[in-house]
């Protein structure tokens, strides 16, 4: 079964992913966790705004050492940078820093879409 890390997000992401057989580790802000997310996630790593990136990475790496993750994703714009950094440090599939730059700059994104047809 595929191992997926979901960073942040709302219940909606679990509705989409619920149609696929996956083990989901949720990295979620304490104040945003819901009962639905708790019931659907295989593992939960709670974080808060005061945690450093190093502290978050340490927790995620520990879980990654227990079960190797296949991919990391987010569906929320405010978690996209964290997701991209974790992807690079864990060396797994996910959104790249280059793609993050396009998501953060709609003008560049439109130019890229036009370039790609």
C-alpha positions as CSV (number, residue, x, y, z in Angstrom):
1,X,0.0,0.0,0.0
2,X,1.3,3.5,-0.9
3,X,2.5,5.7,2.0
4,X,1.5,9.4,1.6
5,X,2.2,12.5,3.6
6,X,-0.5,15.2,3.6
7,X,0.6,18.6,4.9
8,X,-2.1,20.7,6.3
9,X,-5.4,20.9,4.6
10,X,-9.1,20.4,5.2
11,X,-11.4,17.4,5.4
12,X,-11.9,17.7,1.6
13,X,-8.5,16.2,0.8
14,X,-9.5,13.0,2.8
15,X,-12.7,12.8,0.8
16,X,-10.6,12.8,-2.5
17,X,-8.0,10.4,-1.2
18,X,-10.5,8.2,0.5
19,X,-11.3,6.6,-2.9
20,X,-7.7,5.2,-3.1
21,X,-6.1,2.6,-0.8
22,X,-3.4,4.7,1.0
23,X,-1.8,5.0,4.3
24,X,-1.9,8.7,5.1
25,X,0.4,10.5,7.5
26,X,-1.1,13.9,8.2
27,X,1.2,16.8,9.3
28,X,-1.4,19.2,10.6
29,X,-1.5,22.4,12.7
30,X,-3.0,21.7,16.2
31,X,-5.7,24.3,15.8
32,X,-6.8,22.9,12.4
33,X,-7.2,19.2,13.2
34,X,-10.7,17.8,12.9
35,X,-12.3,14.6,14.1
36,X,-12.8,13.5,10.5
37,X,-9.0,13.9,9.8
38,X,-8.2,12.0,13.0
39,X,-10.6,9.2,11.9
40,X,-9.1,9.0,8.4
41,X,-5.3,9.4,8.9
42,X,-3.1,6.4,9.6
43,X,-0.7,8.6,11.6
44,X,-0.9,12.3,12.7
45,X,2.0,14.6,13.4
46,X,0.8,17.8,15.1
47,X,2.7,21.0,14.6
48,X,2.3,24.6,15.6
49,X,3.4,28.0,14.3
50,X,6.1,28.2,17.0
51,X,7.9,25.1,15.9
52,X,11.0,25.5,13.8
53,X,11.4,23.8,10.4
54,X,14.1,21.6,12.0
55,X,11.7,20.4,14.7
56,X,9.0,19.6,12.1
57,X,11.6,17.8,9.9
58,X,12.8,15.8,12.8
59,X,9.4,14.4,13.5
60,X,8.6,13.7,9.9
61,X,12.0,12.0,9.3
62,X,11.4,9.8,12.3
63,X,8.1,8.6,10.8
64,X,9.8,8.2,7.4
65,X,12.3,5.9,8.9
66,X,9.5,3.7,10.2
67,X,7.7,3.5,6.9
68,X,9.1,4.9,3.8
69,X,6.9,7.5,2.2
70,X,6.2,7.5,-1.5
71,X,4.9,11.0,-2.0
72,X,4.1,14.2,-0.1
73,X,1.3,16.6,-1.1
74,X,-0.7,19.5,0.1
75,X,-3.9,21.1,-1.1
76,X,-3.5,24.4,0.8
77,X,-1.5,27.3,-0.4
78,X,-0.3,28.2,3.1
79,X,1.4,24.8,3.4
80,X,3.0,24.6,0.0
81,X,6.4,25.9,1.0
82,X,6.6,23.5,4.0
83,X,5.6,20.7,1.7
84,X,8.2,21.5,-0.9
85,X,11.0,21.7,1.8
86,X,10.0,18.4,3.3
87,X,9.9,16.8,-0.2
88,X,13.5,18.0,-0.8
89,X,14.8,16.8,2.5
90,X,13.1,13.4,2.4
91,X,14.0,13.0,-1.3
92,X,10.5,11.8,-2.2
93,X,8.0,12.8,-4.9
94,X,6.0,16.0,-4.5
95,X,5.8,19.6,-5.5
96,X,9.2,21.2,-6.4
97,X,10.5,24.6,-5.4
98,X,10.2,25.6,-9.0
99,X,6.5,24.7,-9.1
100,X,6.0,26.4,-5.8
101,X,7.3,29.6,-7.4
102,X,4.7,29.3,-10.1
103,X,1.9,28.7,-7.6
104,X,3.0,31.8,-5.6
105,X,3.2,34.0,-8.7
106,X,0.1,33.9,-10.9
107,X,1.7,36.0,-13.7
108,X,4.6,33.5,-14.0
109,X,2.2,30.6,-13.8
110,X,0.1,32.0,-16.7
111,X,3.3,32.5,-18.8
112,X,4.4,29.0,-18.1
113,X,1.0,27.6,-19.0
114,X,1.1,29.6,-22.2
115,X,4.6,28.3,-23.0
116,X,3.5,24.7,-22.4
117,X,0.4,25.1,-24.6
